[in-house]
Amino acid sequence: MYRDTFGGCRLPLSAQCRRSLSGKSSKYLIARRYSVDMPTAYIGIGSNVGERKEHCLRALALLSEEGIAVRACSAFYETEPWGVKDQPRFINAAAEIETSLEPQALLRLLKDIEKRIGREETYRWGPRVIDLDILLYDDLVMDEEGLKIPHPHLHERNFVLKPLSEIAPEKVHPLLGKTVRELLAGRG
């Protein structure tokens, strides 16, 4: 079901992304170092329109430009669409970030990055140039209008669990009490 056809970012992100982009925008991909502890969040990244991998890498670059420390990124996987099946295949990955932004501010930044890359609203689970979702934010549980953490479908989606298990296999889902590795294994 999953094919790592695009290579991963398990190497230090800045080196992997520089190689992937062949020098394009690589100056923005160096993860910043911070001396204070900041929240760790996990972001789901996906695209199924146009230059899919390039869109995902551009999203990582823009996160870095905005002061977000990208600590790790999974491999890129080509996956079947979820929800609406009659559309192109997706490229999916997951990234671990450190941020001083509160969850709502992080969500606003992700939506802004989506727009800057060219995402336009279509229909639920439809095709998209880029899709950025907050999967987890430390051990926070949040249920507000427009933002639920952990992501409400995280445990149902192999295309999220597979890349997330590469970078955070022992991270515990704060509601289900299972590690990402256990959640993926339970999906068969």
PyMOL CGO cylinders between C-alpha atoms (Angstrom):
from pymol import cmd
from pymol.cgo import CYLINDER

trace = [
    CYLINDER, 0.00, 0.00, 0.00, 2.82, 2.41, 0.83, 0.3, 1, 1, 1, 1, 1, 1,
    CYLINDER, 2.82, 2.41, 0.83, 5.84, 3.03, -1.31, 0.3, 1, 1, 1, 1, 1, 1,
    CYLINDER, 5.84, 3.03, -1.31, 8.75, 5.18, -0.22, 0.3, 1, 1, 1, 1, 1, 1,
    CYLINDER, 8.75, 5.18, -0.22, 9.32, 6.42, -3.75, 0.3, 1, 1, 1, 1, 1, 1,
    CYLINDER, 9.32, 6.42, -3.75, 10.57, 9.84, -2.86, 0.3, 1, 1, 1, 1, 1, 1,
    CYLINDER, 10.57, 9.84, -2.86, 13.17, 9.37, -0.13, 0.3, 1, 1, 1, 1, 1, 1,
    CYLINDER, 13.17, 9.37, -0.13, 12.84, 10.48, 3.45, 0.3, 1, 1, 1, 1, 1, 1,
    CYLINDER, 12.84, 10.48, 3.45, 14.10, 13.26, 5.63, 0.3, 1, 1, 1, 1, 1, 1,
    CYLINDER, 14.10, 13.26, 5.63, 15.32, 11.04, 8.45, 0.3, 1, 1, 1, 1, 1, 1,
    CYLINDER, 15.32, 11.04, 8.45, 18.75, 12.53, 7.79, 0.3, 1, 1, 1, 1, 1, 1,
    CYLINDER, 18.75, 12.53, 7.79, 19.13, 15.98, 9.28, 0.3, 1, 1, 1, 1, 1, 1,
    CYLINDER, 19.13, 15.98, 9.28, 16.39, 17.91, 7.54, 0.3, 1, 1, 1, 1, 1, 1,
    CYLINDER, 16.39, 17.91, 7.54, 18.55, 20.66, 6.15, 0.3, 1, 1, 1, 1, 1, 1,
    CYLINDER, 18.55, 20.66, 6.15, 20.85, 18.22, 4.34, 0.3, 1, 1, 1, 1, 1, 1,
    CYLINDER, 20.85, 18.22, 4.34, 18.02, 16.07, 2.96, 0.3, 1, 1, 1, 1, 1, 1,
    CYLINDER, 18.02, 16.07, 2.96, 15.96, 19.00, 1.77, 0.3, 1, 1, 1, 1, 1, 1,
    CYLINDER, 15.96, 19.00, 1.77, 18.95, 20.68, 0.15, 0.3, 1, 1, 1, 1, 1, 1,
    CYLINDER, 18.95, 20.68, 0.15, 19.59, 17.49, -1.84, 0.3, 1, 1, 1, 1, 1, 1,
    CYLINDER, 19.59, 17.49, -1.84, 15.90, 17.13, -2.72, 0.3, 1, 1, 1, 1, 1, 1,
    CYLINDER, 15.90, 17.13, -2.72, 15.57, 20.71, -3.88, 0.3, 1, 1, 1, 1, 1, 1,
    CYLINDER, 15.57, 20.71, -3.88, 18.93, 20.71, -5.73, 0.3, 1, 1, 1, 1, 1, 1,
    CYLINDER, 18.93, 20.71, -5.73, 19.80, 24.05, -4.18, 0.3, 1, 1, 1, 1, 1, 1,
    CYLINDER, 19.80, 24.05, -4.18, 16.41, 25.77, -4.63, 0.3, 1, 1, 1, 1, 1, 1,
    CYLINDER, 16.41, 25.77, -4.63, 15.45, 27.74, -1.52, 0.3, 1, 1, 1, 1, 1, 1,
    CYLINDER, 15.45, 27.74, -1.52, 17.81, 25.62, 0.57, 0.3, 1, 1, 1, 1, 1, 1,
    CYLINDER, 17.81, 25.62, 0.57, 18.99, 28.57, 2.64, 0.3, 1, 1, 1, 1, 1, 1,
    CYLINDER, 18.99, 28.57, 2.64, 15.61, 28.52, 4.40, 0.3, 1, 1, 1, 1, 1, 1,
    CYLINDER, 15.61, 28.52, 4.40, 15.76, 24.88, 5.47, 0.3, 1, 1, 1, 1, 1, 1,
    CYLINDER, 15.76, 24.88, 5.47, 18.27, 25.11, 8.29, 0.3, 1, 1, 1, 1, 1, 1,
    CYLINDER, 18.27, 25.11, 8.29, 16.46, 24.28, 11.52, 0.3, 1, 1, 1, 1, 1, 1,
    CYLINDER, 16.46, 24.28, 11.52, 17.02, 26.98, 14.10, 0.3, 1, 1, 1, 1, 1, 1,
    CYLINDER, 17.02, 26.98, 14.10, 18.49, 26.05, 17.48, 0.3, 1, 1, 1, 1, 1, 1,
    CYLINDER, 18.49, 26.05, 17.48, 16.78, 27.30, 20.60, 0.3, 1, 1, 1, 1, 1, 1,
    CYLINDER, 16.78, 27.30, 20.60, 18.11, 27.32, 24.13, 0.3, 1, 1, 1, 1, 1, 1,
    CYLINDER, 18.11, 27.32, 24.13, 14.73, 27.06, 25.86, 0.3, 1, 1, 1, 1, 1, 1,
    CYLINDER, 14.73, 27.06, 25.86, 12.34, 24.16, 25.92, 0.3, 1, 1, 1, 1, 1, 1,
    CYLINDER, 12.34, 24.16, 25.92, 9.46, 24.72, 23.57, 0.3, 1, 1, 1, 1, 1, 1,
    CYLINDER, 9.46, 24.72, 23.57, 6.44, 22.60, 22.78, 0.3, 1, 1, 1, 1, 1, 1,
    CYLINDER, 6.44, 22.60, 22.78, 6.93, 19.78, 20.29, 0.3, 1, 1, 1, 1, 1, 1,
    CYLINDER, 6.93, 19.78, 20.29, 4.25, 19.32, 17.68, 0.3, 1, 1, 1, 1, 1, 1,
    CYLINDER, 4.25, 19.32, 17.68, 3.82, 16.82, 14.86, 0.3, 1, 1, 1, 1, 1, 1,
    CYLINDER, 3.82, 16.82, 14.86, 2.52, 18.02, 11.53, 0.3, 1, 1, 1, 1, 1, 1,
    CYLINDER, 2.52, 18.02, 11.53, 0.94, 15.91, 8.80, 0.3, 1, 1, 1, 1, 1, 1,
    CYLINDER, 0.94, 15.91, 8.80, 1.94, 17.01, 5.29, 0.3, 1, 1, 1, 1, 1, 1,
    CYLINDER, 1.94, 17.01, 5.29, 0.21, 15.99, 2.07, 0.3, 1, 1, 1, 1, 1, 1,
    CYLINDER, 0.21, 15.99, 2.07, -0.28, 16.97, -1.56, 0.3, 1, 1, 1, 1, 1, 1,
    CYLINDER, -0.28, 16.97, -1.56, -1.98, 15.42, -4.57, 0.3, 1, 1, 1, 1, 1, 1,
    CYLINDER, -1.98, 15.42, -4.57, -1.96, 18.26, -7.12, 0.3, 1, 1, 1, 1, 1, 1,
    CYLINDER, -1.96, 18.26, -7.12, 0.93, 19.37, -9.31, 0.3, 1, 1, 1, 1, 1, 1,
    CYLINDER, 0.93, 19.37, -9.31, 4.50, 18.91, -8.12, 0.3, 1, 1, 1, 1, 1, 1,
    CYLINDER, 4.50, 18.91, -8.12, 3.48, 17.06, -4.98, 0.3, 1, 1, 1, 1, 1, 1,
    CYLINDER, 3.48, 17.06, -4.98, 6.86, 16.54, -3.33, 0.3, 1, 1, 1, 1, 1, 1,
    CYLINDER, 6.86, 16.54, -3.33, 7.98, 20.06, -4.22, 0.3, 1, 1, 1, 1, 1, 1,
    CYLINDER, 7.98, 20.06, -4.22, 4.86, 21.47, -2.50, 0.3, 1, 1, 1, 1, 1, 1,
    CYLINDER, 4.86, 21.47, -2.50, 5.60, 19.45, 0.65, 0.3, 1, 1, 1, 1, 1, 1,
    CYLINDER, 5.60, 19.45, 0.65, 9.23, 20.57, 0.70, 0.3, 1, 1, 1, 1, 1, 1,
    CYLINDER, 9.23, 20.57, 0.70, 8.17, 24.19, 0.15, 0.3, 1, 1, 1, 1, 1, 1,
    CYLINDER, 8.17, 24.19, 0.15, 5.86, 23.91, 3.18, 0.3, 1, 1, 1, 1, 1, 1,
    CYLINDER, 5.86, 23.91, 3.18, 8.80, 22.73, 5.30, 0.3, 1, 1, 1, 1, 1, 1,
    CYLINDER, 8.80, 22.73, 5.30, 10.91, 25.61, 3.98, 0.3, 1, 1, 1, 1, 1, 1,
    CYLINDER, 10.91, 25.61, 3.98, 8.20, 28.14, 4.82, 0.3, 1, 1, 1, 1, 1, 1,
    CYLINDER, 8.20, 28.14, 4.82, 7.82, 26.73, 8.33, 0.3, 1, 1, 1, 1, 1, 1,
    CYLINDER, 7.82, 26.73, 8.33, 11.54, 27.24, 8.83, 0.3, 1, 1, 1, 1, 1, 1,
    CYLINDER, 11.54, 27.24, 8.83, 11.37, 30.77, 7.39, 0.3, 1, 1, 1, 1, 1, 1,
    CYLINDER, 11.37, 30.77, 7.39, 8.67, 31.56, 9.94, 0.3, 1, 1, 1, 1, 1, 1,
    CYLINDER, 8.67, 31.56, 9.94, 10.92, 30.56, 12.84, 0.3, 1, 1, 1, 1, 1, 1,
    CYLINDER, 10.92, 30.56, 12.84, 9.61, 27.04, 13.34, 0.3, 1, 1, 1, 1, 1, 1,
    CYLINDER, 9.61, 27.04, 13.34, 12.37, 24.57, 14.19, 0.3, 1, 1, 1, 1, 1, 1,
    CYLINDER, 12.37, 24.57, 14.19, 11.82, 21.50, 12.00, 0.3, 1, 1, 1, 1, 1, 1,
    CYLINDER, 11.82, 21.50, 12.00, 13.55, 18.71, 13.93, 0.3, 1, 1, 1, 1, 1, 1,
    CYLINDER, 13.55, 18.71, 13.93, 12.70, 15.65, 11.83, 0.3, 1, 1, 1, 1, 1, 1,
    CYLINDER, 12.70, 15.65, 11.83, 10.76, 14.62, 8.77, 0.3, 1, 1, 1, 1, 1, 1,
    CYLINDER, 10.76, 14.62, 8.77, 9.66, 11.17, 7.69, 0.3, 1, 1, 1, 1, 1, 1,
    CYLINDER, 9.66, 11.17, 7.69, 10.03, 9.63, 4.27, 0.3, 1, 1, 1, 1, 1, 1,
    CYLINDER, 10.03, 9.63, 4.27, 7.57, 10.75, 1.61, 0.3, 1, 1, 1, 1, 1, 1,
    CYLINDER, 7.57, 10.75, 1.61, 4.95, 8.12, 0.80, 0.3, 1, 1, 1, 1, 1, 1,
    CYLINDER, 4.95, 8.12, 0.80, 2.66, 7.85, -2.18, 0.3, 1, 1, 1, 1, 1, 1,
    CYLINDER, 2.66, 7.85, -2.18, -0.77, 6.85, -0.88, 0.3, 1, 1, 1, 1, 1, 1,
    CYLINDER, -0.77, 6.85, -0.88, -4.34, 6.33, -1.98, 0.3, 1, 1, 1, 1, 1, 1,
    CYLINDER, -4.34, 6.33, -1.98, -6.77, 9.19, -1.28, 0.3, 1, 1, 1, 1, 1, 1,
    CYLINDER, -6.77, 9.19, -1.28, -8.84, 8.95, 1.90, 0.3, 1, 1, 1, 1, 1, 1,
    CYLINDER, -8.84, 8.95, 1.90, -12.49, 9.93, 2.00, 0.3, 1, 1, 1, 1, 1, 1,
    CYLINDER, -12.49, 9.93, 2.00, -12.99, 10.76, -1.68, 0.3, 1, 1, 1, 1, 1, 1,
    CYLINDER, -12.99, 10.76, -1.68, -11.32, 8.05, -3.80, 0.3, 1, 1, 1, 1, 1, 1,
    CYLINDER, -11.32, 8.05, -3.80, -11.78, 9.55, -7.29, 0.3, 1, 1, 1, 1, 1, 1,
    CYLINDER, -11.78, 9.55, -7.29, -8.74, 11.86, -7.29, 0.3, 1, 1, 1, 1, 1, 1,
    CYLINDER, -8.74, 11.86, -7.29, -4.97, 11.62, -7.79, 0.3, 1, 1, 1, 1, 1, 1,
    CYLINDER, -4.97, 11.62, -7.79, -2.72, 9.78, -5.32, 0.3, 1, 1, 1, 1, 1, 1,
    CYLINDER, -2.72, 9.78, -5.32, -1.18, 11.75, -2.47, 0.3, 1, 1, 1, 1, 1, 1,
    CYLINDER, -1.18, 11.75, -2.47, 2.36, 12.26, -1.26, 0.3, 1, 1, 1, 1, 1, 1,
    CYLINDER, 2.36, 12.26, -1.26, 2.32, 12.18, 2.56, 0.3, 1, 1, 1, 1, 1, 1,
    CYLINDER, 2.32, 12.18, 2.56, 4.92, 12.79, 5.26, 0.3, 1, 1, 1, 1, 1, 1,
    CYLINDER, 4.92, 12.79, 5.26, 5.09, 13.86, 8.90, 0.3, 1, 1, 1, 1, 1, 1,
    CYLINDER, 5.09, 13.86, 8.90, 7.37, 16.40, 10.55, 0.3, 1, 1, 1, 1, 1, 1,
    CYLINDER, 7.37, 16.40, 10.55, 8.40, 17.02, 14.13, 0.3, 1, 1, 1, 1, 1, 1,
    CYLINDER, 8.40, 17.02, 14.13, 8.65, 20.69, 15.00, 0.3, 1, 1, 1, 1, 1, 1,
    CYLINDER, 8.65, 20.69, 15.00, 9.42, 22.86, 17.99, 0.3, 1, 1, 1, 1, 1, 1,
    CYLINDER, 9.42, 22.86, 17.99, 7.51, 26.10, 18.24, 0.3, 1, 1, 1, 1, 1, 1,
    CYLINDER, 7.51, 26.10, 18.24, 6.81, 28.94, 20.60, 0.3, 1, 1, 1, 1, 1, 1,
    CYLINDER, 6.81, 28.94, 20.60, 3.39, 29.35, 18.96, 0.3, 1, 1, 1, 1, 1, 1,
    CYLINDER, 3.39, 29.35, 18.96, 0.27, 28.34, 20.81, 0.3, 1, 1, 1, 1, 1, 1,
    CYLINDER, 0.27, 28.34, 20.81, -1.88, 25.76, 18.95, 0.3, 1, 1, 1, 1, 1, 1,
    CYLINDER, -1.88, 25.76, 18.95, -4.35, 28.28, 17.47, 0.3, 1, 1, 1, 1, 1, 1,
    CYLINDER, -4.35, 28.28, 17.47, -1.51, 30.50, 16.24, 0.3, 1, 1, 1, 1, 1, 1,
    CYLINDER, -1.51, 30.50, 16.24, 0.26, 27.47, 14.76, 0.3, 1, 1, 1, 1, 1, 1,
    CYLINDER, 0.26, 27.47, 14.76, -2.94, 26.50, 12.95, 0.3, 1, 1, 1, 1, 1, 1,
    CYLINDER, -2.94, 26.50, 12.95, -3.24, 30.05, 11.51, 0.3, 1, 1, 1, 1, 1, 1,
    CYLINDER, -3.24, 30.05, 11.51, 0.37, 29.84, 10.32, 0.3, 1, 1, 1, 1, 1, 1,
    CYLINDER, 0.37, 29.84, 10.32, -0.24, 26.45, 8.66, 0.3, 1, 1, 1, 1, 1, 1,
    CYLINDER, -0.24, 26.45, 8.66, -3.33, 27.81, 6.88, 0.3, 1, 1, 1, 1, 1, 1,
    CYLINDER, -3.33, 27.81, 6.88, -1.34, 30.84, 5.74, 0.3, 1, 1, 1, 1, 1, 1,
    CYLINDER, -1.34, 30.84, 5.74, 1.42, 28.60, 4.36, 0.3, 1, 1, 1, 1, 1, 1,
    CYLINDER, 1.42, 28.60, 4.36, -1.19, 26.50, 2.54, 0.3, 1, 1, 1, 1, 1, 1,
    CYLINDER, -1.19, 26.50, 2.54, -2.51, 29.66, 0.85, 0.3, 1, 1, 1, 1, 1, 1,
    CYLINDER, -2.51, 29.66, 0.85, 0.99, 30.88, -0.03, 0.3, 1, 1, 1, 1, 1, 1,
    CYLINDER, 0.99, 30.88, -0.03, 1.70, 27.57, -1.75, 0.3, 1, 1, 1, 1, 1, 1,
    CYLINDER, 1.70, 27.57, -1.75, -1.54, 27.87, -3.70, 0.3, 1, 1, 1, 1, 1, 1,
    CYLINDER, -1.54, 27.87, -3.70, -4.19, 25.90, -1.86, 0.3, 1, 1, 1, 1, 1, 1,
    CYLINDER, -4.19, 25.90, -1.86, -7.73, 26.83, -2.72, 0.3, 1, 1, 1, 1, 1, 1,
    CYLINDER, -7.73, 26.83, -2.72, -10.79, 25.57, -0.91, 0.3, 1, 1, 1, 1, 1, 1,
    CYLINDER, -10.79, 25.57, -0.91, -12.60, 22.83, -2.79, 0.3, 1, 1, 1, 1, 1, 1,
    CYLINDER, -12.60, 22.83, -2.79, -14.70, 20.22, -1.03, 0.3, 1, 1, 1, 1, 1, 1,
    CYLINDER, -14.70, 20.22, -1.03, -14.12, 18.05, 2.03, 0.3, 1, 1, 1, 1, 1, 1,
    CYLINDER, -14.12, 18.05, 2.03, -11.32, 15.53, 1.44, 0.3, 1, 1, 1, 1, 1, 1,
    CYLINDER, -11.32, 15.53, 1.44, -10.93, 16.77, -2.14, 0.3, 1, 1, 1, 1, 1, 1,
    CYLINDER, -10.93, 16.77, -2.14, -7.74, 17.39, -4.13, 0.3, 1, 1, 1, 1, 1, 1,
    CYLINDER, -7.74, 17.39, -4.13, -5.28, 19.88, -2.69, 0.3, 1, 1, 1, 1, 1, 1,
    CYLINDER, -5.28, 19.88, -2.69, -1.99, 21.48, -3.58, 0.3, 1, 1, 1, 1, 1, 1,
    CYLINDER, -1.99, 21.48, -3.58, -0.92, 21.19, 0.06, 0.3, 1, 1, 1, 1, 1, 1,
    CYLINDER, -0.92, 21.19, 0.06, -2.50, 20.03, 3.30, 0.3, 1, 1, 1, 1, 1, 1,
    CYLINDER, -2.50, 20.03, 3.30, -0.93, 20.74, 6.68, 0.3, 1, 1, 1, 1, 1, 1,
    CYLINDER, -0.93, 20.74, 6.68, -2.51, 19.34, 9.84, 0.3, 1, 1, 1, 1, 1, 1,
    CYLINDER, -2.51, 19.34, 9.84, -1.53, 19.50, 13.50, 0.3, 1, 1, 1, 1, 1, 1,
    CYLINDER, -1.53, 19.50, 13.50, -1.47, 15.84, 14.52, 0.3, 1, 1, 1, 1, 1, 1,
    CYLINDER, -1.47, 15.84, 14.52, -0.18, 16.19, 18.08, 0.3, 1, 1, 1, 1, 1, 1,
    CYLINDER, -0.18, 16.19, 18.08, 1.00, 19.11, 20.21, 0.3, 1, 1, 1, 1, 1, 1,
    CYLINDER, 1.00, 19.11, 20.21, 2.97, 17.90, 23.23, 0.3, 1, 1, 1, 1, 1, 1,
    CYLINDER, 2.97, 17.90, 23.23, 0.44, 15.92, 25.28, 0.3, 1, 1, 1, 1, 1, 1,
    CYLINDER, 0.44, 15.92, 25.28, -2.28, 18.50, 24.81, 0.3, 1, 1, 1, 1, 1, 1,
    CYLINDER, -2.28, 18.50, 24.81, -5.93, 17.54, 24.38, 0.3, 1, 1, 1, 1, 1, 1,
    CYLINDER, -5.93, 17.54, 24.38, -7.95, 20.35, 22.81, 0.3, 1, 1, 1, 1, 1, 1,
    CYLINDER, -7.95, 20.35, 22.81, -11.45, 20.44, 21.39, 0.3, 1, 1, 1, 1, 1, 1,
    CYLINDER, -11.45, 20.44, 21.39, -12.26, 23.91, 20.10, 0.3, 1, 1, 1, 1, 1, 1,
    CYLINDER, -12.26, 23.91, 20.10, -14.10, 25.28, 17.09, 0.3, 1, 1, 1, 1, 1, 1,
    CYLINDER, -14.10, 25.28, 17.09, -11.85, 24.59, 14.13, 0.3, 1, 1, 1, 1, 1, 1,
    CYLINDER, -11.85, 24.59, 14.13, -9.09, 22.80, 16.06, 0.3, 1, 1, 1, 1, 1, 1,
    CYLINDER, -9.09, 22.80, 16.06, -9.01, 19.40, 17.69, 0.3, 1, 1, 1, 1, 1, 1,
    CYLINDER, -9.01, 19.40, 17.69, -5.79, 18.01, 19.14, 0.3, 1, 1, 1, 1, 1, 1,
    CYLINDER, -5.79, 18.01, 19.14, -4.89, 15.23, 18.78, 0.3, 1, 1, 1, 1, 1, 1,
    CYLINDER, -4.89, 15.23, 18.78, -6.14, 15.19, 15.20, 0.3, 1, 1, 1, 1, 1, 1,
    CYLINDER, -6.14, 15.19, 15.20, -9.47, 13.33, 15.39, 0.3, 1, 1, 1, 1, 1, 1,
    CYLINDER, -9.47, 13.33, 15.39, -8.63, 10.92, 12.53, 0.3, 1, 1, 1, 1, 1, 1,
    CYLINDER, -8.63, 10.92, 12.53, -4.95, 10.34, 13.37, 0.3, 1, 1, 1, 1, 1, 1,
    CYLINDER, -4.95, 10.34, 13.37, -5.51, 6.79, 14.63, 0.3, 1, 1, 1, 1, 1, 1,
    CYLINDER, -5.51, 6.79, 14.63, -7.65, 5.85, 11.58, 0.3, 1, 1, 1, 1, 1, 1,
    CYLINDER, -7.65, 5.85, 11.58, -5.22, 6.85, 8.85, 0.3, 1, 1, 1, 1, 1, 1,
    CYLINDER, -5.22, 6.85, 8.85, -2.27, 4.68, 7.87, 0.3, 1, 1, 1, 1, 1, 1,
    CYLINDER, -2.27, 4.68, 7.87, -1.00, 7.49, 5.65, 0.3, 1, 1, 1, 1, 1, 1,
    CYLINDER, -1.00, 7.49, 5.65, -0.53, 9.52, 8.84, 0.3, 1, 1, 1, 1, 1, 1,
    CYLINDER, -0.53, 9.52, 8.84, 0.56, 6.72, 11.19, 0.3, 1, 1, 1, 1, 1, 1,
    CYLINDER, 0.56, 6.72, 11.19, 3.21, 5.24, 8.87, 0.3, 1, 1, 1, 1, 1, 1,
    CYLINDER, 3.21, 5.24, 8.87, 5.28, 8.43, 8.47, 0.3, 1, 1, 1, 1, 1, 1,
    CYLINDER, 5.28, 8.43, 8.47, 4.64, 9.48, 12.07, 0.3, 1, 1, 1, 1, 1, 1,
    CYLINDER, 4.64, 9.48, 12.07, 5.91, 6.11, 13.30, 0.3, 1, 1, 1, 1, 1, 1,
    CYLINDER, 5.91, 6.11, 13.30, 9.27, 6.80, 11.62, 0.3, 1, 1, 1, 1, 1, 1,
    CYLINDER, 9.27, 6.80, 11.62, 9.93, 9.95, 13.61, 0.3, 1, 1, 1, 1, 1, 1,
    CYLINDER, 9.93, 9.95, 13.61, 7.96, 9.35, 16.82, 0.3, 1, 1, 1, 1, 1, 1,
    CYLINDER, 7.96, 9.35, 16.82, 7.21, 5.64, 17.27, 0.3, 1, 1, 1, 1, 1, 1,
    CYLINDER, 7.21, 5.64, 17.27, 7.03, 5.89, 21.06, 0.3, 1, 1, 1, 1, 1, 1,
    CYLINDER, 7.03, 5.89, 21.06, 4.92, 9.05, 21.20, 0.3, 1, 1, 1, 1, 1, 1,
    CYLINDER, 4.92, 9.05, 21.20, 1.75, 8.24, 23.15, 0.3, 1, 1, 1, 1, 1, 1,
    CYLINDER, 1.75, 8.24, 23.15, -1.65, 9.33, 21.86, 0.3, 1, 1, 1, 1, 1, 1,
    CYLINDER, -1.65, 9.33, 21.86, -2.94, 11.39, 24.82, 0.3, 1, 1, 1, 1, 1, 1,
    CYLINDER, -2.94, 11.39, 24.82, -6.51, 10.10, 24.54, 0.3, 1, 1, 1, 1, 1, 1,
    CYLINDER, -6.51, 10.10, 24.54, -5.99, 6.49, 23.49, 0.3, 1, 1, 1, 1, 1, 1,
    CYLINDER, -5.99, 6.49, 23.49, -2.96, 5.76, 25.69, 0.3, 1, 1, 1, 1, 1, 1,
    CYLINDER, -2.96, 5.76, 25.69, -1.18, 3.87, 22.88, 0.3, 1, 1, 1, 1, 1, 1,
    CYLINDER, -1.18, 3.87, 22.88, 2.07, 4.66, 21.12, 0.3, 1, 1, 1, 1, 1, 1,
    CYLINDER, 2.07, 4.66, 21.12, 2.10, 5.58, 17.45, 0.3, 1, 1, 1, 1, 1, 1,
    CYLINDER, 2.10, 5.58, 17.45, 3.80, 2.23, 16.80, 0.3, 1, 1, 1, 1, 1, 1,
    CYLINDER, 3.80, 2.23, 16.80, 0.96, 0.39, 18.58, 0.3, 1, 1, 1, 1, 1, 1,
    CYLINDER, 0.96, 0.39, 18.58, -1.70, 2.35, 16.71, 0.3, 1, 1, 1, 1, 1, 1,
    CYLINDER, -1.70, 2.35, 16.71, -0.09, 1.49, 13.37, 0.3, 1, 1, 1, 1, 1, 1,
    CYLINDER, -0.09, 1.49, 13.37, 0.31, -2.19, 14.29, 0.3, 1, 1, 1, 1, 1, 1,
    CYLINDER, 0.31, -2.19, 14.29, -3.35, -2.30, 15.28, 0.3, 1, 1, 1, 1, 1, 1,
    CYLINDER, -3.35, -2.30, 15.28, -4.36, -1.13, 11.80, 0.3, 1, 1, 1, 1, 1, 1,
    CYLINDER, -4.36, -1.13, 11.80, -2.86, -4.26, 10.24, 0.3, 1, 1, 1, 1, 1, 1,
]
cmd.load_cgo(trace, "trace")
